[in-house]
C-alpha cells in the first residue's frame, strides 16, 4: 500500500515546501510594509496584484508548461518564487513590491497547476479521495506552518526573506529527482461567466462576494493586527486560526446543507460572518486573546461559504460539467479577491484599522441579502438529486487543475 502512495508523497513534500514559502511570504510582506510605513493603499494593491497575477497564471501557465515540460516549468516557477522573495528583502520599496507580487501570483499559479496535474495523473478512481484528502491536509498545515515561522523571527531583518527563498528552493527537489513520468499536458482554462450565472445565479454572485471578503482579510488582516498593537506571534496565530476554523466548520456546515436548502445555510453563514465583523468594528478590541477568539469565530463562518456555494452550483450542473463549473467559480472568486483589498484599504485609510471588517461585512451582507431574494425566485434542488457535500482546498492555494483531483470526477471518467 505504501508503495502505491510513494510517488504521491514525494510530490506532496514539494507541495508542502511551496505552500509554506507562500504562506510565510504572504504574511511577511504586509508586516514588513507596516513597519516601513507603506501606505494602506499600497498594501491593499499588493493583494490585488497577487490575485491578478494568480488568475492570469491560471489562463497562461498551461501554455508555458506545454512548451517546456512539467519538470522544467515547475523548476522555473519555483526558482522565480525564490528570486522574487529575495528581491523583496533586498529592495524595500512599496511600488516595487506591488509589481513583484503580481509576478509571485503568476508563478504560484503555474507551480500549483504543475503539482496538481501531477497528483491527478497518479491518482486513480480507487484512491482519488485519499489523494484529495492528503492534498487538503498538506495545504492547510503548510500554509499555517509557513505563517507561524514569522512568529519566531524578526520582520525587520532579512532572515525571513532568506528562509522564504530556501523553502522555495526546497520545493524543487522532490520533482527534480523524481523518476516518475511527466503527466499529460495541462488543459487551457476557460471561463463562461454567462453559463455560470445561468446555472446558478447565487453561486456565481456569491463567489465574487466571498472573494472580496476573503481577499480583504487575507491581504490586510496582518496589517489590522499590527495597527491595533498585538504581537507578531499573535498576528501569525490569528491569521492561521481564521483559516483553520473555517476548515473545521466546513464539514458540519456542509452536512447541514445536505439536509436542507443549501441557500439557507449560505445566507446564515454569511450573516454569521457579518455579525462577528460588525462586533469587531464596533467594540474595537485590542487584547490579543480577545481579537484571536473573535477573528477565529469570524473565520469559522466566512471560510465555509465558498464550499457551500460550489456545492450549490454543482447541484444544478450536470455530472460531466463538474470541473468546468467549479473551475469557473474559482476564477470568479479570484476576480473578487482583486477587489477586496482595494475596498478594505480605502476604508482602513479613511476610518481606522477596524474598517477592514466593514468591507467584509458589506460583502457578506450583500451575499446574504441576494441569496434570500433568490430563494424566492427558484425552487431548491430535491435532496435526493444532490451530490453529497465535499470540502474544498484552502483559497489562494488551489487552481482549476486541482478540481480534477476531486473524487466526484470519477463520474466523468466512468461515464
C-alpha positions as CSV (number, residue, x, y, z in Angstrom):
1,X,0.0,0.0,0.0
2,X,2.8,2.4,0.9
3,X,4.4,1.7,-2.5
4,X,1.2,2.9,-4.2
5,X,1.4,6.3,-2.5
6,X,5.2,6.7,-2.5
7,X,5.2,8.9,-5.7
8,X,2.3,11.0,-4.4
9,X,4.0,11.5,-1.0
10,X,7.1,12.7,-2.8
11,X,5.1,15.3,-4.7
12,X,3.3,16.3,-1.5
13,X,6.6,17.1,0.1
14,X,7.4,19.6,-2.7
15,X,3.9,21.0,-2.2
16,X,4.4,21.4,1.5
17,X,7.6,23.5,1.0
18,X,5.9,25.6,-1.8
19,X,2.9,26.4,0.4
20,X,5.0,27.1,3.4
21,X,7.0,29.5,1.4
22,X,3.9,31.2,0.0
23,X,2.3,31.4,3.5
24,X,5.4,32.9,5.0
25,X,6.0,35.4,2.2
26,X,2.3,36.4,2.1
27,X,2.3,37.3,5.9
28,X,5.8,38.7,6.0
29,X,5.2,41.4,3.3
30,X,2.3,43.3,5.0
31,X,4.0,43.1,8.4
32,X,7.3,44.5,7.0
33,X,5.4,47.0,4.9
34,X,3.6,48.2,8.0
35,X,7.0,48.7,9.8
36,X,8.4,50.6,6.8
37,X,5.4,52.9,6.8
38,X,3.9,51.8,3.5
39,X,0.5,53.4,2.8
40,X,-2.6,51.3,3.3
41,X,-3.5,51.7,-0.3
42,X,-0.1,50.2,-1.4
43,X,-0.6,47.3,1.0
44,X,-4.0,46.7,-0.5
45,X,-2.6,46.9,-4.0
46,X,-0.2,44.1,-3.2
47,X,-3.1,41.8,-2.6
48,X,-4.8,42.9,-5.7
49,X,-1.6,42.4,-7.7
50,X,-1.1,38.9,-6.3
51,X,-4.7,37.9,-7.2
52,X,-4.4,39.4,-10.6
53,X,-1.2,37.6,-11.3
54,X,-2.7,34.3,-10.0
55,X,-5.8,34.5,-12.2
56,X,-3.6,35.4,-15.2
57,X,-1.4,32.5,-14.4
58,X,-4.3,30.1,-14.4
59,X,-5.0,31.1,-18.0
60,X,-1.5,31.4,-19.4
61,X,0.7,29.0,-17.4
62,X,-0.6,25.9,-19.2
63,X,0.9,27.2,-22.4
64,X,4.3,27.6,-20.8
65,X,4.1,24.1,-19.3
66,X,3.2,22.5,-22.6
67,X,6.2,24.3,-24.2
68,X,8.9,23.5,-21.5
69,X,7.5,20.3,-19.9
70,X,6.4,19.8,-16.3
71,X,9.7,19.4,-14.6
72,X,11.5,22.4,-16.3
73,X,8.4,24.6,-16.0
74,X,8.0,23.8,-12.3
75,X,11.7,24.5,-11.8
76,X,11.3,27.9,-13.5
77,X,8.3,28.8,-11.4
78,X,9.8,27.8,-8.0
79,X,13.1,29.4,-8.8
80,X,11.2,32.6,-9.8
81,X,9.4,32.5,-6.5
82,X,12.8,32.3,-4.7
83,X,14.3,35.1,-6.7
84,X,11.2,37.3,-6.0
85,X,11.3,36.6,-2.3
86,X,15.0,37.5,-2.1
87,X,14.4,40.7,-4.2
88,X,11.6,41.8,-1.8
89,X,14.1,41.5,1.1
90,X,16.8,43.3,-0.9
91,X,14.8,46.2,-2.3
92,X,12.4,47.7,0.2
93,X,10.0,49.8,-1.9
94,X,6.3,49.7,-1.9
95,X,5.8,50.2,-5.6
96,X,8.4,47.6,-6.5
97,X,6.7,45.1,-4.1
98,X,3.4,45.7,-5.8
99,X,5.0,44.7,-9.2
100,X,6.7,41.7,-7.7
101,X,3.5,40.5,-6.1
102,X,1.9,40.2,-9.5
103,X,4.8,38.1,-10.7
104,X,4.5,36.0,-7.5
105,X,0.8,35.3,-8.1
106,X,1.6,34.2,-11.7
107,X,4.4,31.9,-10.7
108,X,2.4,30.4,-7.8
109,X,-0.5,29.6,-10.2
110,X,1.9,27.9,-12.6
111,X,3.7,25.9,-9.8
112,X,0.4,24.8,-8.3
113,X,-1.0,23.7,-11.6
114,X,2.0,21.5,-12.3
115,X,1.8,19.8,-8.9
116,X,-1.9,19.4,-9.1
117,X,-1.9,17.9,-12.6
118,X,0.9,15.5,-11.4
119,X,-1.0,14.4,-8.4
120,X,-4.1,13.9,-10.6
121,X,-2.1,11.8,-13.0
122,X,-1.0,9.5,-10.2
123,X,-4.5,9.2,-8.6
124,X,-7.0,6.5,-9.6
125,X,-10.7,6.3,-9.0
126,X,-10.0,4.0,-6.2
127,X,-7.6,6.3,-4.3
128,X,-8.7,9.7,-5.6
129,X,-10.5,10.5,-2.3
130,X,-7.4,9.7,-0.3
131,X,-5.1,11.8,-2.5
132,X,-7.6,14.7,-2.5
133,X,-7.7,14.5,1.3
134,X,-4.0,14.3,1.7
135,X,-3.6,17.3,-0.6
136,X,-6.0,19.3,1.5
137,X,-4.3,18.4,4.8
138,X,-0.9,19.4,3.4
139,X,-2.4,22.6,2.1
140,X,-3.8,23.8,5.4
141,X,-0.9,22.5,7.5
142,X,1.8,24.0,5.3
143,X,0.2,27.5,5.0
144,X,-0.2,27.6,8.7
145,X,3.3,26.4,9.3
146,X,4.7,29.0,7.0
147,X,2.8,31.8,8.7
148,X,3.9,30.6,12.1
149,X,7.6,30.9,11.1
150,X,7.0,34.7,11.2
151,X,6.3,34.4,15.0
152,X,9.9,33.1,15.6
153,X,11.7,35.7,13.5
154,X,12.2,39.4,13.2
155,X,10.2,41.1,10.4
156,X,12.7,43.9,10.4
157,X,15.6,41.7,9.3
158,X,16.4,40.0,6.0
159,X,16.4,36.5,7.6
160,X,12.8,35.7,7.0
161,X,13.1,36.6,3.3
162,X,16.1,34.3,3.1
163,X,14.1,31.5,4.7
164,X,11.3,32.0,2.2
165,X,13.8,31.7,-0.6
166,X,15.2,28.5,0.9
167,X,11.7,27.0,1.1
168,X,11.0,27.8,-2.5
169,X,14.2,26.1,-3.5
170,X,13.4,23.0,-1.3
171,X,10.2,22.6,-3.2
172,X,12.2,21.9,-6.3
173,X,14.0,18.8,-5.1
174,X,11.2,16.2,-5.0
175,X,10.1,16.9,-8.6
176,X,13.7,17.4,-9.9
177,X,14.9,14.0,-8.6
178,X,11.6,12.2,-9.4
179,X,11.8,9.2,-11.8
180,X,8.1,9.3,-12.4
181,X,6.9,10.1,-15.9
182,X,5.5,13.6,-16.6
183,X,1.7,13.9,-16.7
184,X,-0.3,14.8,-19.7
185,X,-0.2,18.4,-20.9
186,X,-2.3,20.9,-19.0
187,X,-5.6,21.9,-20.5
188,X,-6.4,25.5,-21.2
189,X,-8.6,27.2,-18.6
190,X,-11.8,28.8,-19.9
191,X,-14.3,31.0,-18.2
192,X,-18.0,31.1,-19.2
193,X,-19.5,33.8,-16.9
194,X,-22.9,33.7,-18.6
195,X,-23.1,29.9,-18.3
196,X,-22.1,30.0,-14.6
197,X,-24.8,32.6,-13.9
198,X,-27.4,30.7,-15.8
199,X,-26.5,27.5,-13.9
200,X,-26.7,29.2,-10.5
201,X,-27.0,32.9,-10.0
202,X,-26.5,32.6,-6.3
203,X,-23.2,30.7,-6.6
204,X,-21.8,33.0,-9.3
205,X,-22.5,36.2,-7.4
206,X,-21.6,34.5,-4.1
207,X,-18.1,33.5,-5.3
208,X,-17.3,37.1,-6.3
209,X,-18.5,38.5,-3.0
210,X,-16.7,35.8,-1.0
211,X,-13.6,36.6,-2.9
212,X,-14.0,40.3,-2.0
213,X,-14.3,39.4,1.7
214,X,-11.5,36.8,1.8
215,X,-9.2,38.8,-0.4
216,X,-9.6,41.8,2.0
217,X,-8.9,39.7,5.1
218,X,-6.1,37.7,3.6
219,X,-4.2,40.8,2.4
220,X,-4.9,43.2,5.2
221,X,-5.6,41.1,8.3
222,X,-2.0,41.2,9.4
223,X,-2.0,45.0,8.9
224,X,-5.1,45.3,11.1
225,X,-3.3,43.2,13.8
226,X,-0.2,45.3,13.6
227,X,-2.1,48.6,13.8
228,X,-4.1,47.7,16.9
229,X,-0.9,46.7,18.6
230,X,-1.0,42.9,19.1
231,X,2.3,41.0,18.9
232,X,3.8,39.4,15.7
233,X,3.2,35.9,17.2
234,X,-0.4,36.8,18.0
235,X,-0.9,38.1,14.4
236,X,0.6,34.8,12.9
237,X,-1.7,32.8,15.2
238,X,-4.7,34.9,14.3
239,X,-4.2,34.6,10.6
240,X,-3.7,30.9,10.8
241,X,-6.7,30.2,13.1
242,X,-9.1,32.0,10.9
243,X,-8.4,29.6,8.0
244,X,-8.2,26.6,10.3
245,X,-11.6,27.5,12.0
246,X,-13.1,27.8,8.5
247,X,-11.7,24.4,7.5
248,X,-13.1,22.8,10.7
249,X,-16.5,24.2,10.2
250,X,-16.8,23.1,6.6
251,X,-17.9,19.6,7.4
252,X,-20.8,20.4,9.9
253,X,-22.0,23.3,7.7
254,X,-21.8,21.1,4.7
255,X,-23.7,18.2,6.3
256,X,-26.4,20.7,7.4
257,X,-26.6,21.9,3.8
258,X,-27.1,18.3,2.7
259,X,-30.4,18.1,4.6
260,X,-31.9,21.4,3.7
261,X,-31.8,24.1,1.1
262,X,-28.1,25.0,0.8
263,X,-29.0,28.6,0.2
264,X,-30.4,29.0,3.8
265,X,-27.1,27.7,5.1
266,X,-25.2,30.0,2.8
267,X,-27.2,33.0,3.9
268,X,-27.0,32.0,7.6
269,X,-23.2,31.6,7.4
270,X,-22.9,34.9,5.6
271,X,-25.0,36.6,8.4
272,X,-22.8,35.0,11.0
273,X,-19.6,36.3,9.4
274,X,-21.1,39.7,9.1
275,X,-22.2,39.7,12.7
276,X,-18.7,39.0,14.1
277,X,-17.2,41.5,11.6
278,X,-19.6,44.2,12.9
279,X,-18.8,43.3,16.5
280,X,-15.1,43.7,15.9
281,X,-15.7,47.0,14.2
282,X,-18.0,48.4,17.0
283,X,-16.0,47.2,20.0
284,X,-12.5,47.6,18.5
285,X,-10.8,45.0,20.8
286,X,-7.1,45.4,21.5
287,X,-6.5,42.4,23.6
288,X,-4.6,39.7,21.7
289,X,-6.6,36.8,23.1
290,X,-9.9,38.6,22.5
291,X,-9.0,39.5,19.0
292,X,-7.9,36.0,18.2
293,X,-11.1,34.5,19.5
294,X,-13.4,36.9,17.6
295,X,-11.5,36.6,14.3
296,X,-11.5,32.8,14.6
297,X,-15.3,32.9,15.1
298,X,-15.4,35.2,12.1
299,X,-13.3,32.7,10.0
300,X,-15.5,29.8,11.1
301,X,-18.4,31.4,9.2
302,X,-16.5,33.2,6.4
303,X,-14.4,30.3,5.3
304,X,-17.2,27.9,5.0
305,X,-19.0,30.0,2.4
306,X,-17.1,29.1,-0.7
307,X,-17.5,25.3,-0.3
308,X,-21.3,25.7,0.2
309,X,-21.6,28.0,-2.9
310,X,-19.7,25.5,-5.1
311,X,-21.8,22.6,-3.7
312,X,-25.0,24.5,-4.6
313,X,-23.8,25.2,-8.1
314,X,-22.9,21.5,-8.6
315,X,-26.4,20.6,-7.5
316,X,-27.7,22.3,-10.6
317,X,-24.9,21.2,-13.0
318,X,-24.6,18.0,-15.0
319,X,-22.1,15.5,-13.6
320,X,-19.8,15.8,-16.6
321,X,-19.7,19.6,-16.1
322,X,-18.3,19.4,-12.5
323,X,-14.7,20.6,-13.4
324,X,-15.9,23.3,-15.7
325,X,-18.4,24.8,-13.2
326,X,-16.1,24.5,-10.2
327,X,-13.2,25.9,-12.1
328,X,-15.2,28.8,-13.4
329,X,-16.4,29.6,-9.9
330,X,-12.8,29.5,-8.6
331,X,-11.9,32.1,-11.2
332,X,-14.8,34.3,-10.2
333,X,-13.6,34.0,-6.7
334,X,-10.2,35.1,-7.9
335,X,-11.6,38.2,-9.5
336,X,-13.3,39.1,-6.2
337,X,-10.0,38.9,-4.4
338,X,-8.7,41.6,-6.7
339,X,-11.5,44.0,-5.5
340,X,-11.5,43.2,-1.8
341,X,-8.1,44.6,-0.8
342,X,-8.8,47.9,-2.5
343,X,-12.1,48.3,-0.8
344,X,-10.7,47.4,2.6
345,X,-7.6,49.6,2.2
346,X,-9.8,52.6,1.4
347,X,-12.0,52.0,4.5
348,X,-9.0,51.4,6.7
349,X,-7.3,54.6,5.5
350,X,-10.5,56.7,5.8
351,X,-11.6,55.4,9.2
352,X,-9.5,53.1,11.4
353,X,-7.9,49.6,11.2
354,X,-11.3,48.0,12.0
355,X,-12.6,49.5,8.7
356,X,-11.3,46.2,7.3
357,X,-14.3,44.4,8.8
358,X,-16.8,47.0,7.4
359,X,-15.5,45.8,3.9
360,X,-16.0,42.2,4.8
361,X,-19.4,42.8,6.4
362,X,-20.6,44.7,3.3
363,X,-19.7,41.7,1.1
364,X,-21.3,39.2,3.5
365,X,-24.5,41.1,4.0
366,X,-24.8,41.6,0.2
367,X,-24.4,37.9,-0.2
368,X,-27.0,37.0,2.4
369,X,-29.5,39.5,1.0
370,X,-29.1,38.4,-2.6
371,X,-29.3,34.7,-1.5
372,X,-32.6,35.3,0.3
373,X,-34.0,37.1,-2.7
374,X,-33.1,34.2,-5.0
375,X,-34.7,31.7,-2.6
376,X,-38.0,33.3,-3.5
377,X,-37.3,33.1,-7.3
378,X,-36.1,29.5,-7.7
379,X,-37.1,26.2,-6.0
380,X,-34.4,24.2,-4.3
381,X,-32.9,21.1,-5.8
382,X,-34.6,18.0,-4.2
383,X,-32.3,16.4,-1.6
384,X,-32.3,13.0,-3.3
385,X,-31.0,14.6,-6.5
386,X,-28.0,16.4,-4.9
387,X,-24.3,15.4,-4.8
388,X,-23.1,15.0,-1.2
389,X,-21.2,18.0,0.1
390,X,-17.4,17.9,-0.3
391,X,-15.0,20.3,1.4
392,X,-12.7,22.5,-0.8
393,X,-9.0,23.2,-0.5
394,X,-7.8,26.5,1.0
395,X,-8.2,29.6,-1.1
396,X,-5.2,31.3,-2.6
397,X,-3.5,27.8,-2.9
398,X,-5.6,26.0,-5.5
399,X,-6.1,26.3,-9.2
400,X,-8.8,24.8,-11.6
401,X,-6.4,21.9,-12.1
402,X,-6.8,20.8,-8.5
403,X,-10.5,20.2,-9.1
404,X,-9.6,17.2,-11.3
405,X,-8.4,15.6,-8.1
406,X,-11.8,15.7,-6.5
407,X,-13.4,12.2,-6.0
408,X,-16.6,13.4,-7.8
409,X,-14.6,13.4,-11.0
410,X,-15.0,9.6,-11.0
411,X,-18.4,10.2,-12.6
412,X,-16.8,11.9,-15.6
413,X,-14.1,9.2,-16.2
414,X,-16.6,6.3,-15.8
415,X,-19.3,7.7,-18.0
